[in-house]
C-alpha cells in the first residue's frame, strides 16, 4: 500500500465515523434528534471497517448501553420536571405530540417550540389558569435543560469510549 492510500484508509476508517459522531453530538441540542443513535452508528461503522476484536465487542457493548441511556434520559427528565411542576400525563402526551409534529413540519427546531406550546395549551385548557400552565411549561423547560446536559455528557462519554477502542486497536 502506498503512503497516500494508507492515509486515505485511516481517514475513511477513523475520520468519517468521528465526523458522524460529532454531528450526532451537536445534534443532541435538539430533543427529537437521535444524536445518541447517530454517534452509535458512527461507532458501528468504525467496527465494521476496523473489525470487531474481543475488546472491540466490549467497547461496542458499552457504547450501545450508553446509547440506550441517552435515548431514554430525555423523556424521563423532561417528563419528571413537568410532572413535578403539576402537569398531567395527558398534557405530556400533547406536548410530545406537538414536539414531534413541530419537528416534522419545522425542522430542526420546531419541536423545541411545539412541545412547550402543546403543554401550555393543554394545561391552560385543563385549569383555565395561565399561571399554572406557565409553571408546568417552565418545569418542562428545566427538564429539557437537565436532559440536554445529561445527553450531551453521555454523548461525550460515548465518543471517549470509542477513542479508547481506536487507541486499543492502534496499540495492538
MOJO-V963918 format. One line per field, one symbol per residue. phi: phi as a letter, one per 40 degrees, with the letter a starting at -180 (. if undefined). burial: # if it has 9 or more other C-alpha atoms within 8 Angstrom, else .. Layout:
# MOJO-V963918
phi->???
burial->???
This chain:
# MOJO-V963918
phi->.ccccccccccccbccccccccccccccccdcccdccccccdccccccccgccdcccccccccccccccccccdccccccccccchccccccdccccccccccccbccbccccccccdccccccccbfbccccccccccccccccccccccccccccdccccdccccccccc
burial->.....#...#########.#########.##.###############....#...##.##.###.######.##..#######.###...##.##########..##.################.......#############.###.###.###.##.##..##......
